[in-house]
Amino acid sequence: MDKKIILGYTRRLLAIIPSIFFCALGVALLVSPEWGSDPLTTFEIGLSNVFHVQLGTAALVFEGIVFFVFLIIRRDLVHLGTLAWCFLIGPFENVWLDFLAPILPPVDAMSFGLKVGCIIAGSLIIILTLAYYIPIGLGYQSSDIFAFAMADLLHKSYGIGLSVSYCILFALGVFMGASWGIGTLIAVFVYGPVIDQLLPYFKPYTYKIAGMTDEKDD
């Protein structure tokens, strides 16, 4: 492989890492009030209930299956960035949860306003980091793989694909006994449309950071 291409892939991959780190902060804030998690996590909680395994095990197995299945049927959605998300999002979330533990009060001592603030802040961080990393196009996390696949199936935008796939994951998770809350509903109905609006604004800055042009290599 040409050295220039290798350097290009490396720069794009490095540009993805900060988005994973900050998205993990968003997830940690979102789940802190225990008012629901993102729909993918809700689904994975449901899997852990059904198969009587720890959430981490259910998530690892499920996302591993998603990776290999889509590597075969939709190679364009799986790349180095997918591996980065699979291996880094969990550890980064643990880092942020450990960091926030001495800062935030216990859930039963949280005020209503603080809980709402955590959900809003977490959601904003997740939305912004997704709008930033998606244009890089070097593979996606599981929920975004589903979103793009659904968007192609429906011939709609990424945001609509995300909302539809989130609805499906949410429904399946609840059917399998997972808990949910206002944070889950916000993710289902708000994230997709807002990210769709932000993507055109983020794309030029993302391309600049990742060293890309509109004629980027796949």
C-alpha positions in Angstrom: 0.0 0.0 0.0 1.2 3.5 -0.9 2.8 5.4 2.0 0.6 8.4 1.3 -2.5 6.2 1.7 -1.3 4.6 4.9 -0.6 8.1 6.4 -4.1 9.2 5.3 -5.7 6.2 7.0 -3.6 6.8 10.1 -4.6 10.5 10.3 -8.3 9.6 9.8 -8.1 6.9 12.5 -6.4 9.3 14.9 -9.1 11.9 14.2 -11.8 9.3 15.3 -10.2 8.6 18.7 -11.1 11.9 20.4 -14.8 11.4 19.3 -14.9 8.0 21.1 -13.4 9.6 24.2 -15.9 12.4 24.4 -18.8 10.3 23.3 -18.0 8.0 26.3 -18.3 11.1 28.5 -21.7 11.8 27.0 -22.8 8.2 27.7 -21.5 8.3 31.2 -23.5 11.5 31.9 -26.6 10.2 30.2 -26.7 7.0 32.4 -25.7 8.7 35.6 -29.3 9.7 36.7 -30.4 6.2 35.9 -33.2 7.5 33.7 -32.5 5.3 30.8 -29.5 4.6 28.5 -29.1 4.8 24.7 -31.2 2.3 22.7 -28.3 0.1 21.8 -27.3 -0.3 25.5 -31.0 -0.9 26.3 -31.0 -3.7 23.8 -27.8 -5.2 25.2 -29.2 -5.0 28.7 -32.1 -7.0 27.4 -29.8 -9.6 25.9 -27.9 -9.9 29.3 -31.3 -10.5 30.9 -32.3 -13.2 28.5 -29.0 -15.1 28.4 -28.2 -14.4 32.1 -24.8 -12.9 31.4 -23.1 -9.7 32.4 -23.8 -6.6 30.3 -20.2 -6.3 29.2 -20.3 -9.9 27.9 -23.6 -9.4 26.1 -22.3 -6.2 24.5 -19.0 -7.7 23.5 -20.6 -10.8 21.9 -23.3 -8.8 20.1 -21.0 -6.1 18.7 -18.5 -8.8 17.6 -21.3 -10.5 15.7 -22.4 -7.2 14.2 -18.8 -6.6 13.1 -18.3 -9.9 11.3 -21.8 -10.0 9.8 -21.5 -6.5 8.3 -17.9 -7.2 7.3 -19.4 -9.8 4.9 -22.7 -8.1 3.8 -21.8 -4.4 4.0 -18.0 -4.0 3.9 -18.4 -0.3 3.3 -19.7 0.3 6.8 -16.9 -1.7 8.6 -13.3 -0.5 8.8 -10.6 0.5 11.3 -12.9 3.0 13.0 -15.3 0.2 13.8 -12.6 -1.7 15.7 -11.6 1.5 17.5 -15.2 2.0 18.7 -15.5 -1.7 19.7 -12.3 -1.8 21.8 -12.2 1.8 23.2 -15.8 2.9 24.0 -16.2 0.6 27.0 -12.9 1.4 28.7 -13.4 5.1 28.0 -16.9 4.9 29.6 -15.4 3.3 32.7 -12.7 6.0 32.9 -15.4 8.7 32.9 -17.7 6.9 35.3 -14.8 6.6 37.7 -14.0 10.3 37.2 -17.6 11.4 37.8 -18.2 9.1 40.8 -16.7 11.5 43.4 -18.1 14.6 41.7 -21.7 13.6 41.2 -23.8 12.7 44.3 -25.4 9.3 44.5 -28.5 8.8 42.4 -30.9 8.9 45.3 -29.4 12.2 46.4 -29.4 13.9 43.0 -31.8 16.8 42.5 -34.3 16.8 39.7 -32.5 19.6 38.0 -29.1 17.8 38.2 -30.6 14.7 36.7 -32.1 16.7 33.8 -28.8 18.6 33.4 -26.8 15.3 33.1 -29.2 14.0 30.5 -29.1 17.2 28.5 -25.3 17.6 28.7 -24.7 13.9 27.9 -27.1 14.1 24.9 -25.4 17.2 23.5 -22.0 15.7 23.8 -23.1 12.5 22.1 -24.8 14.4 19.3 -21.8 16.7 18.7 -19.3 13.8 18.7 -21.4 11.8 16.3 -21.8 14.7 13.9 -18.1 15.2 14.0 -16.9 11.6 13.4 -19.5 10.3 10.9 -18.0 12.3 7.9 -14.7 10.6 8.4 -16.2 7.4 6.9 -13.6 5.0 8.2 -16.0 2.6 9.7 -18.8 3.1 12.3 -19.9 1.9 15.7 -22.7 -0.7 15.8 -25.6 1.8 16.2 -24.4 3.8 13.2 -23.9 0.7 11.1 -27.6 -0.1 11.8 -28.5 3.5 11.0 -26.8 3.6 7.6 -28.1 0.2 6.7 -31.7 1.3 7.6 -31.2 4.6 5.8 -30.2 2.8 2.6 -33.1 0.4 3.0 -35.6 3.2 3.3 -33.8 5.6 0.9 -33.7 8.2 3.7 -31.1 10.2 5.5 -28.7 8.9 8.2 -30.8 10.6 10.9 -34.0 8.9 9.9 -32.2 5.6 9.7 -30.8 6.2 13.2 -34.3 7.0 14.6 -35.8 3.9 13.0 -33.0 1.6 14.1 -33.1 3.1 17.6 -36.9 2.4 17.8 -36.3 -1.2 16.9 -33.5 -1.7 19.4 -35.5 0.1 22.1 -38.6 -2.1 21.5 -36.6 -5.3 21.5 -34.7 -4.3 24.6 -37.9 -3.5 26.5 -39.4 -6.7 25.3 -36.5 -8.6 26.8 -37.0 -6.8 30.2 -34.5 -3.9 29.9 -35.3 -0.8 31.9 -35.7 2.5 30.1 -36.4 6.2 30.8 -36.5 9.7 29.5 -32.9 9.5 28.4 -33.8 6.6 26.1 -36.7 8.4 24.6 -34.6 11.5 23.9 -32.1 9.4 22.1 -34.8 7.7 20.0 -36.6 10.8 18.9 -34.0 13.6 19.1 -30.6 12.4 18.1 -31.2 11.5 14.5 -33.0 14.7 13.3 -30.5 16.9 15.2 -27.4 15.1 13.8 -28.9 15.4 10.3 -29.0 19.2 10.7 -25.5 19.4 12.1 -23.7 17.1 9.6 -23.3 19.7 6.8 -21.8 22.2 9.3 -19.4 19.7 10.8 -18.2 18.1 7.6 -15.7 20.9 6.5 -14.1 21.0 10.0 -14.0 17.2 10.2 -12.4 16.9 6.8 -9.8 19.5 7.8 -8.8 17.8 11.0 -8.7 14.3 9.3 -6.8 15.6 6.3 -9.6 14.7 3.9 -11.1 16.1 0.7 -14.4 15.2 -1.0 -12.3 12.8 -3.1 -11.1 10.8 0.0 -10.0 7.2 -0.4 -12.4 4.6 0.9 
